Structures are given as structure tokens and as C-alpha cells.
């Protein structure tokens, strides 16, 4: 009986999810290792804080520029081989970072790494929907997206610890090795048929999109006409805005508010974030998958409701005067907001035809990157005007509450829009 349940939930097994989780871990580890070794790199190569701040910005701009072409490719070429090649390429680029002799070379390698990451994500997101059927998609997307947060923390820790022990170049070299191994393993994955699991859920066979710019633009127009997916995009944008806005300023907030040392504050940050994200993702995935098909708009209810409750609790937690109780409140708030991670990503997959999911997740990459880029300046600017990071966090929480309320209005029409996506054919 257990084997039958596993086959229904994972017709291809859980190995593909495990490998794609490793891809996400390696991606974020390699992307965030720079933050861990940054003091060492600056001391060696001699560039300013302003230049250092440009490194993630350059990577984000590169990711935005390539997101839609990456979605186009994910809908038209073999995704497994595409991911394997990209993972191998970004591991080589990480080796290039280790060989950087100046800021310009380091900046160039990080920019191209941003390009590679953006190419991989739509292909991975599209594959997950073809490896796992609708009733287990929140679990698949939730565990995969959770790896982004874990990998980011690993990158910071490995960068700092290994960089201190053997130098920043050694840290980059060590970070490149797992990617080469993961790329080799990904090459052997099975390429699933697009939409096969949706057809098992009652959707008709879909016509693959033509390989041309005009059909692709038609796909995008049709995608954005769907009111539910516009609301889901908004929800994920404010989620990333909050995650980056809170994460970027968290250490500074603890230092300024509770007079902690930097190392102590830095140690508290991943504890709050990882415990909250892991707990909330697991809870959200289970509720979303269990209620889908029996509770109207279940993904919006769980994800949007959790995002709303977590945003309100985050704002309320700023009023707690003692450190430990406030940390507990922030952890619960993070867990509630994290219920949106599996459900809203699964909703993006459910709300579009199987032949257009790469484009849909390409659009999401752009919006999530913009949301993440807006979070730290929103908090910082508000703090600069008011002289209080707490007020900056409060302003951010207010934006998230407003976005959550708009997202929840999509619940009434969500199931109708999912059904329309399942019965739609991509334009020939």
C-alpha cells in the first residue's frame, strides 16, 4: 500500500527531486560564498564597500536579462541536459572566481554566474511539474525552494570558515567541486514527457509551442491574462521582498537594538531563518497538497493566509522588548510566511499549460529578483528617514500585508483558472 502511494505521489521516484535539491543547494552555496569571504577578498584585491555592493547587483541584473530567454529555452529543449550543462558551467565559473586577479575579473565571473543560475531555474521548475503530479507538487516545490535558503546559509558559513582557514581562493575552489559532481549525476536523469501527469489528472494533450519569437510573446500575453497567476506573482514578489529586506538588515537590527556583538547577531540570524523556513515549508506543503481538490483555492488559502498572518506577526514582534521572546515571535512569523513557498510555486505550475511553464517561471524569476532587490532599500531608506530599523521593518511588513490581502482575493477564481490552464493548448 505504501508503495502504491509513493508511485502515485512520485511516479518517477524521489531521486529527481533529490538531485534538483542538490542543484539548488550548490547554486546558492556558490552564489553566497562571496558574502562569507568578502572581507578577505577586499583586503587582498583592495576594492571599496561601494564596489563590493555592486557584486550582487550585477548578478541580479544579469539574471533579469536572461530570465525570459531561459524560459523560452526551457519550453523547447531538453531540460535535463540543459541543467547539467549549466551546473557544470557555473562550477567552472566559480573556479574562475578563485583565479580573479582584480575586481573587474571577479565582477565578471559573478555576473556570468547570475546568468547561469537564471537559465537553470525555469528548466528545473518546469521539470518538477512533470516529475510530480498536482497532489504532491507543493511538497516537491517546497523542499526544492527550501534548499535555496539552506544553501545560502551554507555559503556564508563555508565562505567564512574555509576562507579563514585556507584563504578565499581555496573557499571558491572547494565550492566548485560539488557542482561538477552534481552536473554529472543530473546528466543521467530521465527527461519526462511534458504534461503527462496533468493528462493523468484529466487535462488533454497539449500542442508544443512553435520555436519563434511571435508564438513566445503570445504565450506571455496569454499567461498574464490569467488573473490568478497575476495575484500569485504578486504574492511571491512581496515574499521575496520581505525575505531579503529582513535578512539583509537582521544582523544590524540585533546589534543596534539589543547591543549584541556582530558575531553573536550573525549566529542568531540563520537559526531564526532556517528553523522558520524549514518548519513552515513542511507544514505548508502538507496542508496545500492535502487540501487541494477538497478545499476551494487551497493553495491560495494556505500560502496567502500564512503570508498574511506571518507579516502581521512580524510587525507585532517588533514591539516585543526582550530578545529571546522576540526571536521566538520572529521564528513563528517566518514559519507562517514560509507556508507560501511550496503553495505559490506549485500554483505557478498549476496555473499554466505544461508546454508554457518555462516561460511562466522565467517571468517569476524577473519579479522575484526585483522584489528581492527592493526589500533592503525599502527598509534602509525608511530607517534613514526615521532613524529606526524597527520602523523600516514595520514599513516592509505593511507592504507585505497589503500584497497578501490582494493575493487572497484570487481564491474565489483559482480553481476555475487551474482548470482552464489544464484544458488549454499552447498556441500553434
C-alpha positions in Angstrom: 0.0 0.0 0.0 2.8 2.4 0.9 4.5 1.6 -2.5 1.3 2.4 -4.3 1.0 5.8 -2.5 4.6 6.6 -3.4 4.1 5.8 -7.1 1.0 8.0 -7.2 2.9 10.8 -5.5 6.2 10.3 -7.3 5.8 8.2 -10.5 9.5 8.8 -11.3 10.6 8.3 -7.7 12.1 10.9 -5.4 15.6 10.7 -6.8 14.9 13.5 -9.4 13.8 15.8 -6.5 16.9 14.9 -4.5 19.2 15.8 -7.4 17.4 19.0 -8.1 17.6 19.9 -4.4 21.3 19.4 -4.7 21.4 21.7 -7.7 19.7 24.4 -5.7 22.0 23.9 -2.7 25.1 24.1 -4.9 23.6 27.1 -6.7 23.0 29.1 -3.6 26.2 27.9 -1.9 28.3 29.2 -4.8 26.2 32.4 -5.1 26.5 33.3 -1.4 30.1 32.2 -0.7 31.2 35.7 -1.8 29.5 37.2 1.2 31.3 34.9 3.5 34.8 35.6 2.1 34.1 39.3 1.3 36.4 40.8 4.0 39.3 38.6 2.9 38.7 39.4 -0.8 38.5 43.1 -0.2 41.7 43.0 1.9 43.5 41.1 -0.9 42.2 42.8 -4.0 41.7 46.2 -2.4 38.2 47.4 -3.6 35.8 49.6 -1.7 32.5 48.8 0.1 30.7 50.5 -2.8 32.3 48.2 -5.3 31.5 45.2 -3.1 27.9 46.2 -3.0 27.8 46.2 -6.8 28.6 42.4 -7.0 25.1 41.1 -6.1 23.5 43.9 -8.1 25.4 43.0 -11.2 24.4 39.3 -10.8 20.8 40.3 -10.3 20.8 42.5 -13.5 22.3 39.6 -15.4 19.6 37.2 -14.1 16.8 39.5 -15.2 18.2 40.0 -18.7 18.3 36.3 -19.4 15.2 35.1 -17.5 12.8 35.2 -20.4 15.2 33.6 -22.9 15.8 30.9 -20.3 12.0 30.3 -20.1 11.8 30.1 -23.9 14.6 27.5 -23.9 13.0 25.5 -21.0 9.8 25.1 -23.0 11.6 23.9 -26.2 14.8 22.0 -25.4 15.7 19.0 -23.2 15.7 20.4 -19.7 17.7 17.7 -18.0 20.7 18.2 -20.3 20.3 22.0 -20.1 20.5 21.9 -16.3 23.5 19.5 -16.3 25.4 21.8 -18.7 24.5 24.9 -16.8 25.6 23.4 -13.4 28.9 22.4 -14.9 29.4 25.8 -16.4 28.7 27.7 -13.2 31.1 25.4 -11.3 33.8 26.3 -13.8 32.9 30.0 -13.3 33.3 29.5 -9.5 36.8 28.2 -10.3 37.3 31.5 -12.3 36.4 33.5 -9.2 39.2 31.7 -7.4 41.6 32.9 -10.1 40.4 36.5 -10.1 43.4 39.0 -10.0 41.2 42.1 -9.6 37.7 43.4 -9.0 36.8 43.5 -12.7 37.5 39.8 -13.2 35.7 38.9 -10.0 32.7 41.0 -11.0 32.6 39.4 -14.5 32.6 35.9 -13.1 29.8 36.7 -10.6 27.7 38.3 -13.4 28.0 35.3 -15.7 27.2 33.1 -12.7 24.0 35.1 -12.3 23.2 34.4 -16.0 23.8 30.6 -15.5 21.6 30.5 -12.4 18.7 32.2 -14.2 19.0 29.7 -17.1 18.7 26.8 -14.7 15.7 27.8 -12.6 12.9 27.8 -15.2 14.1 24.5 -16.5 14.1 23.0 -13.0 10.7 24.4 -12.1 9.2 23.0 -15.3 10.8 19.6 -14.7 9.3 19.4 -11.2 5.8 19.7 -12.5 6.4 16.8 -14.9 8.1 14.6 -12.3 5.4 15.1 -9.7 1.6 15.2 -10.1 -0.7 18.0 -8.8 -1.4 16.3 -5.5 2.3 16.2 -4.5 3.6 19.3 -6.2 3.6 21.6 -3.1 5.9 19.0 -1.4 8.2 18.9 -4.4 8.4 22.7 -4.9 8.5 23.3 -1.2 11.5 21.1 -0.5 13.3 22.3 -3.6 12.8 26.0 -2.8 13.7 25.4 0.9 17.1 24.3 -0.4 17.7 27.9 -1.6 17.6 29.1 2.0 19.7 26.3 3.3 22.3 26.7 0.6 22.5 30.4 1.1 23.4 29.9 4.8 25.9 27.1 3.9 27.6 29.5 1.5 28.0 32.1 4.2 29.3 29.7 6.7 31.6 27.8 4.3 32.9 31.1 2.9 33.8 32.4 6.3 35.2 29.3 7.9 37.1 27.8 4.9 38.2 31.3 3.8 39.7 31.9 7.2 41.4 28.5 7.3 42.9 28.2 3.8 42.2 31.6 2.1 39.4 33.0 0.0 40.7 31.3 -3.2 40.6 28.0 -1.5 37.0 28.5 -0.5 35.9 29.2 -4.1 37.9 26.1 -5.2 36.2 23.9 -2.6 32.7 25.3 -3.5 33.2 24.4 -7.2 33.8 20.6 -6.7 30.2 19.6 -5.6 28.8 21.3 -8.7 30.8 19.2 -11.0 29.7 16.0 -9.3 26.0 17.2 -9.3 26.2 18.1 -13.0 27.5 14.6 -13.8 24.6 13.0 -11.8 22.0 15.3 -13.5 23.1 14.2 -16.9 21.7 10.7 -16.2 18.2 11.9 -15.2 15.2 10.8 -17.3 13.5 13.6 -19.3 9.8 13.3 -18.5 7.1 13.9 -21.1 5.7 17.4 -20.8 2.2 17.4 -19.3 1.9 13.6 -18.9 0.9 13.9 -15.2 -1.5 16.7 -16.0 -3.2 14.5 -18.5 -3.5 11.8 -15.9 -5.4 14.4 -13.8 -7.8 15.0 -16.7 -6.1 17.5 -19.0 -6.0 16.9 -22.7 -2.8 16.6 -24.7 -1.2 20.0 -25.4 0.4 21.2 -28.6 4.1 22.1 -28.2 4.8 25.8 -28.9 6.4 26.8 -32.2 10.0 27.9 -31.9 9.6 31.5 -32.8 9.5 34.9 -31.1 5.9 35.7 -32.0 4.4 32.5 -30.6 6.5 33.0 -27.4 5.2 36.6 -27.0 1.7 35.1 -27.5 2.4 32.7 -24.7 3.4 35.5 -22.4 0.3 37.6 -23.2 -1.9 34.6 -22.5 -0.1 33.9 -19.3 -0.5 37.4 -18.0 -4.2 37.4 -18.9 -4.8 34.8 -16.2 -5.9 36.8 -13.1 -5.0 34.2 -10.6 -1.4 33.9 -11.7 -1.0 37.7 -11.6 -2.0 37.6 -7.9 0.3 34.6 -7.3 3.2 36.6 -8.9 2.4 39.5 -6.6 2.4 37.2 -3.5 5.8 35.7 -4.4 7.2 39.2 -5.2 6.3 40.5 -1.7 7.5 37.2 -0.1 11.0 37.8 -1.7 10.8 41.5 -0.8 10.3 40.5 2.9 12.8 37.7 2.9 15.6 39.9 1.5 14.6 43.0 3.4 14.5 41.2 6.7 17.5 39.0 6.0 19.8 41.8 4.8 19.2 44.1 7.9 18.7 41.4 10.6 22.2 41.4 12.0 22.3 45.2 12.1 19.0 45.3 13.8 20.1 42.9 16.6 23.3 44.9 17.0 21.6 48.2 17.3 18.5 47.2 19.2 20.0 44.7 21.8 23.7 45.9 21.7 24.9 42.4 20.6 28.3 41.7 19.1 28.3 41.2 15.3 29.3 37.6 15.6 26.6 36.8 18.1 24.0 38.5 16.0 25.2 36.7 12.9 24.9 33.4 14.7 21.3 34.1 15.7 20.2 35.1 12.1 20.4 31.6 10.4 18.8 29.9 13.4 15.7 32.1 13.2 15.6 31.9 9.4 16.3 28.2 8.9 14.1 26.9 11.7 11.2 29.0 10.5 11.7 28.3 6.8 12.0 24.5 7.3 9.0 24.2 9.6 6.8 26.5 7.5 7.7 24.8 4.2 6.9 21.3 5.5 3.7 22.4 7.1 2.6 24.4 4.1 3.4 21.6 1.7 1.4 19.1 3.6 -1.6 21.3 4.1 -1.6 22.5 0.5 -1.3 19.0 -1.1 -3.8 17.5 1.4 -6.5 20.2 0.8 -6.1 20.6 -2.9 -9.1 19.1 -4.6 -11.2 19.2 -1.4 -10.9 22.9 -0.2 -11.6 25.6 -2.8 -8.5 27.6 -3.6 -6.4 25.6 -1.1 -3.1 26.8 -2.4 -4.1 30.4 -2.1 -5.8 29.9 1.3 -2.7 28.2 2.8 0.0 30.3 1.1 -1.8 33.6 1.2 -3.2 33.1 4.6 0.2 32.1 6.0 1.9 35.1 4.3 -0.7 37.5 5.8 -0.5 36.0 9.3 3.3 36.0 9.2 3.5 39.5 8.0 1.2 40.8 10.8 3.1 38.8 13.4 6.5 40.1 12.2 5.2 43.6 12.6 3.8 42.8 16.0 7.1 41.2 17.1 8.9 44.4 16.7 7.0 45.6 19.8 8.4 42.8 22.0 11.1 44.4 24.2 13.1 41.3 25.2 15.5 39.5 22.8 14.6 35.8 23.4 10.7 36.3 23.2 11.2 38.4 20.1 13.3 35.8 18.5 10.6 33.2 19.1 8.0 35.5 17.6 10.2 36.1 14.5 10.7 32.4 14.1 7.0 31.7 14.2 6.4 34.6 11.8 9.0 33.2 9.4 7.3 29.8 9.6 3.9 31.2 8.7 5.3 33.2 5.8 7.2 30.1 4.6 3.9 28.3 4.0 3.7 30.4 0.9 6.9 28.9 -0.6 5.5 25.5 -1.6 2.0 26.6 -2.4 2.6 29.6 -4.5 5.3 27.9 -6.5 3.1 24.9 -7.1 0.3 27.4 -8.1 2.6 28.9 -10.8 2.9 25.4 -12.2 -0.8 24.6 -11.9 -2.0 27.8 -13.5 -0.4 27.3 -16.9 -0.2 24.7 -19.6 2.6 22.2 -19.3 4.2 23.5 -22.5 4.5 27.0 -21.2 5.8 26.5 -17.7 9.3 27.6 -18.5 8.0 31.0 -19.7 5.9 31.2 -16.5 8.8 30.6 -14.2 11.0 32.9 -16.3 8.6 35.7 -15.5 8.7 34.7 -11.9 12.5 34.9 -11.9 12.3 38.5 -13.0 9.6 39.5 -10.5 11.3 37.6 -7.6 14.6 39.3 -8.4 13.0 42.7 -8.5 11.2 42.0 -5.2 14.4 40.8 -3.5 16.3 43.9 -4.8 13.6 46.3 -3.5 13.5 44.9 0.1 16.8 46.1 1.5 16.4 49.7 0.1 12.8 49.9 1.4 14.0 49.1 4.9 17.2 51.1 4.7 15.5 54.2 3.3 12.7 54.2 5.9 15.3 53.6 8.6 17.4 56.5 7.3 14.4 58.9 7.4 13.1 57.8 10.8 16.3 56.7 12.5 14.9 53.3 13.3 15.4 49.9 11.7 12.3 48.7 13.6 10.2 51.3 11.7 11.9 50.2 8.5 10.8 46.6 9.2 7.3 47.8 10.0 7.0 49.6 6.7 8.2 46.4 4.9 5.6 44.3 6.9 2.9 46.8 5.9 3.7 46.3 2.2 3.6 42.5 2.7 0.2 42.7 4.4 -1.2 44.7 1.5 0.2 42.3 -1.0 -1.2 39.3 0.9 -4.7 40.7 1.0 -4.6 41.2 -2.7 -3.3 37.7 -3.2 -6.2 36.2 -1.1 -8.8 37.8 -3.4 -7.7 35.3 -6.0 -9.0 32.4 -4.1 -12.5 32.6 -5.5 -11.4 32.1 -9.1 -8.3 30.0 -8.5 -9.8 26.5 -9.2 -11.5 27.8 -12.3 -8.3 29.2 -13.7 -6.4 26.0 -12.9 -9.0 24.0 -14.8 -8.7 26.5 -17.7 -4.9 26.0 -17.8 -5.3 22.2 -17.8 -7.6 22.3 -20.8 -5.7 25.0 -22.7 -3.4 24.2 -25.6 -0.4 26.2 -26.4 -0.8 28.4 -29.5 0.5 26.6 -32.6 
